[in-house]
Amino acid sequence: MKMNRYLFKGTAVGALGGLLFGFDTAVIAGTTHQLTRVYALVPWQLGLTVAIALIGTVIGAMSAGAIGQKFGGRDTLRAMAVLYVVSALGSGLAWSWHALLAARLVGGLGIGGSSVLGPVYIAELAPARWRGRMVGMFQVNIVIGILFAYFSNFAIAQFHLGATEWRWQLGIASLPAELFLIMLFGIPRSSRWLVTQDRIDEARQVLELMGSPNSWAELKEIVDSIHTERAHRSEPLFSWKYRKPIFLATTIGMFNQLSGINAILYYLNDIFAAAGFGRVSGDLQAVAIGATNLVATLLAITVIDKLGRKRLLLFGSVGTAVCLAGVAYVFFVNSHQALLVWLLMAYIAFFAVSQGAVIWVYINEVFPTKVRSKGQSLGSSSHWIMNAVIAYSFPLLAKSSGAYPFVFFASMMVLQFVVVLFAYPETKWVSLEQLQLQLGIE
């Protein structure tokens, strides 16, 4: 089977949702200082301004699966694209703080929905031999979106737009969102969803469009797998035999955010400002950190199957803990600020090649087929809920001392090292069936 233009286009459009995901979550970093001044925000209000989108993300992620199953991933992604457009325009035109909160909540719904539906759509479209790499493009696009957000903030700042600068920085996201919406009208529904709706002939036509060398055989595999899933749908997740996978999924989701990754990405410009850097300097260094994130993520894709999940998590725990401790030291002594950007770049690199690369793969591997979709939802929810809590709490913790949040994050990475060392199994080169035996699941 060869990559044809229909398969490439479907994958590219699905992955574009990841770019919007990354852009919309990170673009707030360049606006927090102005928003604090324009709306006279106290720390808890600034935290809510950032976290409100994540609350929407939790709701969107938890509800997207059922909606996508009913209406199809492609059509539901169109609705998510509309939410992105409404959020970007609403944020840029916000007439009050409450209007801004409402617009960001709408954007969060789009982020949460696309974070679930984008990878699923790509996975259902992709041939089995390319599925891992093609779905991995969604994660790569998230990181590219984060880099674009930082670069966009930097570029807009060069125009010296004064009091309206934050409006342009938030509103500019409507352009890629509109492009995403338009492109979604040029791709087909997934064959797998069509089979769930008993539209068998249409499903076969999509498989042939994607270049399947034997559409009838592949169609039969899809039909058989859906029958198996329907037979397992009533299997409860919260039972004693699944205690270990539940523990692994929830803890890896929580530790992913207890590392401080998204708090740092969301408040990056504030962190640099607190260390004494000017706005333009802070914007430019944010671009450097975003670029480091992209390079490290691409590296991670090449090594995750060679070095193993557990080894990468242990490596990342040590590296991120050391870097975070260094950042805390800079703030405690209020000197050596020149080291800050290097410490944060190293931190991002350690995170991207460990937690950033491992989390979604690991959550998918530790659950048996019977409850895999429910387990993925649980792990994702623990990740997003902790993300919202940390994003809301960061300004409150940093109010008394800029060092305290980084001390907390560093200590959490030490705790993660201990938990991973003694409780996490290695899943590299282990079949899913063998892994279930290791976890005590019969």
C-alpha positions, 0 to 999 in steps of 0.5 A: 500500500502506498500513500496517496493524496486522499490518505495524506490529505485526511491525515493532514487535516486531522492533524491540523486539529492538533496544531490548533490545540497547541496554538490555542492553549499556549497563545494566552502566555503572551497576553497575561500581563496586559490582561492583568492590567486591562481588567485589574486581575488579582492572582485568582482571577488571572488563574481562572482566566487561564484555567477556564479554557481547561475546564472546557477542555475536560468537558469537551474531552469527556463528551466528545467520544459519545458525540463523535460516535453518534455523528462521526468524527469528521462531522464532529470535528467540523463543530469543533472547528466552529468552536475554535473560530467563535472562541478566537473572535470572541476573545479578540473582541471581548468587551469584558472579563466575563465575555473573555471567560465565556469565549475561552470556555468555548475554545476549551470545548473545541480543544477537548473535543479535537484532542479526542477526535483528531487522533481517533479519526487519523487512526481509523483512516490509517493503514495498520503499518503506518498508524503509529507514525500517522497518529504521532503527527497529531502530537507533533502538530500540537508542539508546532502549534505551541511554537507558532503561538509563541512566534505569533505573540512575538511577531505581533508585539513588533507592531507596537499595537499598545492596548489592543495588542492582546486582542490581536494575539488572541484573535489571530487564532481565527485564521488557522481555525477557519482554514481547518473548518474549510479543509474538513469539507474536503475529507471523507467520513472514516470507514470504521464509523460508517461500519458502525452505522451499517453503511457497509458499501460507503465504508468499502468505497472509503477504503478504496479511496485511501488506497487499500489493496484489499478493501474486502478483507480490511472491511471484514477485519473492521466488522469483526473488531466492532462486533468484539467491541460491542460484546465487551461494552458492558465490561465495568472499568472500576473493578478490583482486577483493573486496579493496577492499570487504573493506578498507572493511567491516573498517576501518569496523567497526574504526574504529567501535569505535576511536572509543571509543563503547562503552567510553564507554557501558559505563564512563560512570559510572566516567568521571564517578567518576574525574573526581570526580562523585558517583554520583547526579550521574554517573547523571543525566548519563548520562541526558543523554548517552543523550538526546543519543544518541537526538536525534542518531540521529534527526537522522542518519536525515534527513541521511544520504541528503542529505549523503552517507556520506563527508562524514558520516564526515569530519565525525564524525572531526574532531568526535569527535577534538576532543571526545576530546582535550578529555576527555583534557585534563580528566584530564591537568590534573585540572581543568575537570571541569564541561566533561566532560559537555558534551564527552561530549555533543558527542562522542556527537552527532558519533558518532551523526550519522557512524559510528553512522548510516553503518556498517551502510548502508556495509557493505551497499552496498560488496559486490556481491549475490553476496557481500553476506551474507558481507561483512555478516557480516565487517564485523559481526564486525570491529565486535564483535571490536574492541568486545570488545577495547576493552571489556576493555582500557579499565580497564587503560589507565585504571588509570595515567591516565584520560587515556590511553584518550582520547588513543588514541581521539582519535588513531584518529579522526585516522587514520580521517579520513586513511583515509576521505579518501583510500580511501573512495568516496562511495556517495550517489546511486551505484547498486550496479552503478556502485559495483562498477565504481568498486571495480574489480569486474567 
